[in-house]
Amino acid sequence: MIEKKEILDTINNILKKEGAIWWNEEINYETKIGEFGSIGMDSLDYWDLIMELEQKYDISIPDEDVYKFKTVNDIIDFIYKEKQG
């Protein structure tokens, strides 16, 4: 069974690997998607993150859901629910 902390760690690892955030920065549950720009991410980085999460967790996240995400926790909750059901 997957844990929410594991998904958060995966998000941080993907962003660090892609160079979207610095090695010493961390995204947390309450990080707002709109604030990604303040840590150097652009919309392409965001969509790359979504695609990598889909691949890693073998799920599909519909575009309409992606546009509804307001915080990192929204992404985590979506993945968590998909993997539980």
Backbone torsions as a table, in degrees:
resi	resn	phi	psi	omega
1	MET	NA	138.7	-177.5
2	ILE	-85.4	144.9	177.8
3	GLU	-108.3	149.5	-179.4
4	LYS	-61.8	-36.0	179.1
5	LYS	-62.0	-36.6	177.9
6	GLU	-63.4	-39.3	178.4
7	ILE	-66.2	-43.2	177.7
8	LEU	-60.3	-44.1	177.7
9	ASP	-61.0	-39.8	178.4
10	THR	-62.9	-44.0	178.7
11	ILE	-59.0	-48.1	179.3
12	ASN	-61.1	-41.9	-179.9
13	ASN	-65.1	-41.2	178.1
14	ILE	-62.5	-46.5	-177.7
15	LEU	-65.3	-36.5	177.5
16	LYS	-70.0	-42.1	179.2
17	LYS	-61.4	-39.3	-178.4
18	GLU	-79.9	-7.5	-179.0
19	GLY	77.4	14.6	-179.0
20	ALA	-76.8	-25.9	173.8
21	ILE	-133.1	156.6	179.8
22	TRP	-73.7	156.7	-176.6
23	TRP	-56.8	-29.0	-177.2
24	ASN	-96.2	1.3	177.7
25	GLU	-92.2	153.8	177.6
26	GLU	-135.7	140.4	169.9
27	ILE	-92.1	139.5	177.3
28	ASN	-120.0	179.3	-176.1
29	TYR	-57.4	-35.6	-173.7
30	GLU	-93.2	1.0	177.9
31	THR	-59.9	125.6	-179.1
32	LYS	-81.4	138.7	179.2
33	ILE	-56.8	-39.1	179.5
34	GLY	-64.0	-17.8	179.4
35	GLU	-90.3	-3.2	-179.5
36	PHE	-57.1	-33.5	178.8
37	GLY	-61.3	-31.9	-178.9
38	SER	-72.0	-14.9	176.3
39	ILE	-107.8	14.4	173.4
40	GLY	93.8	6.1	178.3
41	MET	-89.6	144.6	172.0
42	ASP	-115.5	-177.5	-175.4
43	SER	-65.3	-31.3	177.1
44	LEU	-65.4	-41.6	175.9
45	ASP	-59.7	-40.5	-179.2
46	TYR	-63.1	-47.0	-179.6
47	TRP	-68.7	-33.9	174.0
48	ASP	-61.8	-41.6	177.6
49	LEU	-60.1	-47.8	-179.8
50	ILE	-58.9	-45.6	-179.3
51	MET	-64.2	-39.8	178.4
52	GLU	-66.6	-38.3	177.6
53	LEU	-65.7	-40.5	177.0
54	GLU	-59.9	-44.0	-179.7
55	GLN	-67.1	-46.9	-177.5
56	LYS	-61.7	-43.1	-175.0
57	TYR	-98.4	4.3	177.0
58	ASP	53.6	52.3	178.4
59	ILE	-133.1	169.2	173.1
60	SER	-121.4	129.1	178.6
61	ILE	-109.6	109.2	-179.2
62	PRO	-59.8	144.2	-179.4
63	ASP	-53.2	-40.0	-177.7
64	GLU	-63.1	-30.8	175.7
65	ASP	-74.7	-39.5	179.0
66	VAL	-57.9	-41.4	-179.3
67	TYR	-69.1	-20.2	-179.9
68	LYS	-84.7	-18.6	-178.3
69	PHE	-62.3	128.0	178.1
70	LYS	-108.8	-31.7	179.8
71	THR	-131.5	166.0	175.5
72	VAL	-59.5	-34.6	178.8
73	ASN	-61.3	-32.7	176.5
74	ASP	-61.8	-42.1	177.5
75	ILE	-63.7	-46.9	-178.3
76	ILE	-61.3	-45.5	179.6
77	ASP	-60.5	-40.9	179.7
78	PHE	-61.6	-49.3	-179.2
79	ILE	-63.3	-43.8	-179.0
80	TYR	-58.9	-47.5	-179.8
81	LYS	-64.2	-40.7	178.7
82	GLU	-61.6	-39.8	-177.2
83	LYS	-78.3	-21.4	178.8
84	GLN	-82.0	-29.8	-173.4
85	GLY	-99.2	NA	NA
